[in-house]
């Protein structure tokens, strides 16, 4: 089944313009299933989940080992050393858990966004239409135009909260106004369909190259050694 999506935007002359489009319900449901809760996000983590759990176990073993060592050798140091070691161990473990969840969340969001391509293209088309109308074929006006994609998303009726959240997550990380202005030549040609494809192409390229492809796990290569060094220094100093 198709879900009819509507929104109204105010044009530069103060009038309201309505936009309508249809989206497959399956697309909306799949996106919501992927990100319905933190547990669901973790379940759909794939290979990233297994890697994250393995590293979590390693970090937990490291911190527990240092805590037990400080506890066994408490007579040789300060009485509060085990407490400090435990606290630092918890901080390192919790911070890792937070970073690992963000890593998984972005990977799962990438999968959700793939299914929302029709909506993203429609938003790009609406933005092109709005800018084209407001600029009145004036390059100077367009260069100064600010297109708030998040505002467009928030004004879309009948769009599930989680789907809006996914789209806003993406648009908050993309210089959408800059992308729109980069496509000025195509927009100025009056071919809104082609302009929409250009804007969507730039948006997709930015999202992949600057957001999703940069979502790496390499930071763990310095995080674990840092965890060990801090605890070793703490125990030696106390």
KAWO-V808144 format. One record per helix or strand. SS is the DSSP state (alpha for helix, beta for strand). FROM is the first residue (numbers start at 1). LEN is the number of residues. Records with the same first field share a line. If there is no record, write none. Layout:
BEGIN
SS=FROM-LEN, FROM-LEN
END
This chain:
BEGIN
beta=2-9, 16-9, 157-1
alpha=25-10, 38-6, 47-26, 74-3, 81-35, 117-19, 139-5, 149-6, 161-11, 176-7, 184-5, 192-21, 220-18
END
